[in-house]
Amino acid sequence: MTALEIDKAMYDIVMEKYNECQSRLDAVPNENKNERKALIIEREMYGLCNRAGLIVYVLGKREGVLTMRRQFIGQILHKYPKLNEVFTQLEEEEKMRFIAALQAEIFMRDQIVNSYYTEFEAAKTAGDTKIILEFQIKIGACENVFKAWEEWRKEHGIYPNLIDKMEG
């Protein structure tokens, strides 16, 4: 499977989550404002996974986007020595497959979700139930995507279980 095919599969997974959430939102009456707000937050997190993680907002060919993502991974991967070790030993074509399969999740976890967990813990300490709920939704949506991406990677034998190496 090529890097572009992997990239497309990662995008399709997120869009499936986004569209499923949109369908649930469409089924909720307008007067159920809290439920609608929760679904809107969840849906927008799926959009964020595509925009920030996969950089789908960039116009042009996906090859160029993958090249851009190649630059981004170099700015983060040094923080994760075990992942970096795997990456640096790959040939260039295989590095692009690695990037297509893992860069979005690495970026999202490192730059966004880790701070969500910190804010979630602070809200729990403060007892701010509104903020707790918001971060549960945001974290939950991202974790849904991460789980789906990992299941896909396992199913296709493309860098499964490597995200675990972010921990140490």
N, C-alpha and C positions, 0 to 999 in steps of 0.2 A: 504494500500500500504506500502510495506516495505521500509526501508532506501535505500537498494540496488536498488529497482525499481525506487525510486525517483532519486537517483544518475544517473542511466541510462537515465532517461527521461531528466534530465538537460544536460547531455552529448549529447544526440540525438538532442536537440534543437540547441546547439552550432554547431554541425556538419552539421545540415541542413543549417544554416547561412553560414558556411565555404564553403560547397559544392556549394551553390547558388552563392556565390561570385566568387568561382573558375570558375564556368560556365560562368559568365559574363566576367571574365578575359580572358578565352579561346576564347571568341567571339570578343575581341578587337584586331585589327591588331597591330603587333609589332611596327609599326611606330608611333602609338598613345602613345608615351612614358609617357606623363603626366597622361593620363587616366589609363594606365596600372599601373603606380606607385601608384596612388590613390587606385586602386583595390587591389594591393599587400599589401599596408598598412592596408586596411580594413580586408582583409583575415587573415593577421598575427595577428590582434587584436582578431579575433575569435579564432585563435589558442592559443593566450595568455589566453583567458578565460578558455580554457580547461586545458592548462598546469599549469598556476598559480592558477586559481580559483578552478578547480576540481582536480588538481594534477594528470592528466591522464598519465603523463610521468613516474610515478612510476610503476615499474614492480611488479607484484604480484596480489593478490586478492584484489578486491575493498573493502572488509571488512576491510583489513589492512589500506587502504587509508582513509576510513571513520574514522578509529580510529586516524590516523594521523591528519585528519582535525578536529577531536574533540579537540586535543591539541592546534591547531592553533586558534580555536574560543575563547579559554580561554585567549589568549594573546590579543585579540581585543575587545571582548564583553564588558569588563568593561568600555570602552569608551562610551558605549551606554546604559545607565541605564534602559531605558524602554524595550529594547530587552533583556538585561541581566535578568531583572525581570521575563520576560516570560520564558526564558530558564531555569533559576535556579529552577523554580517550576515544571518542567517536570520530569517524571520518566525516567530512563536511556534509555529505548528503544525509547521513544518519543523524547528524546534529540537527538538520532541518526537520526531520521526522520527530525527534525529541522535542524540539520547540513547538511544533504543531500539536503534539500530544500533551505537553506539560506546561509550557510557558504561561498560558493564561491562568491556570490554577495557581502556579507558583506566584505570579504577580498578584492575583486577587487575594491570596492568603497573606502574602507579605505586606502589601500596600494598603489593603482595605479591611479584610476580615479580622486580622489580628487586632486592629484598633477597635473594631466593633466589639470584640470580646472584652477588651479593656473597658470600653464605655458601658457595656452590659454589666460588668462586675461593679463598676462605680455606681450605676443606677440601683443595683441590688443593695449595695451598702447604704445608699441614701434612701432606699425604700420607695423609689419613684416608679410606681407601677406602670404609668403611661410609657416612660422611656424603656422600662424592662420589656414591655410587650413589643414595642417598636423594634428593639434590637433582637428579640427572639425571632421576629418575622424576618428581619434582614439576614441574620445569621442562618436561620433555617433555610431560606431560599438559596443562599450561596452553598450551604452544605448539601442541599438537594442536587444542585448542579455538580458539585465535586463528586458526590457519590455516583451519579449517573455517568460522569466522565470516567471514573475509575472502573465501573462495571464494564463500560465499553472497552477500555484499555485491556482489562482482563480477558474479555470475550475475544478480542482480536490479537492478544499476545503482544501488545505494543506498550512497553514500559509500565507493566502493572506493578503496583506496590512501591513505586519509587517515592511517592509523596511522603511516605512514612519517614524517609531519610531527611526530610526537612527539620526534623526534631533534633538531630544531632550529628 
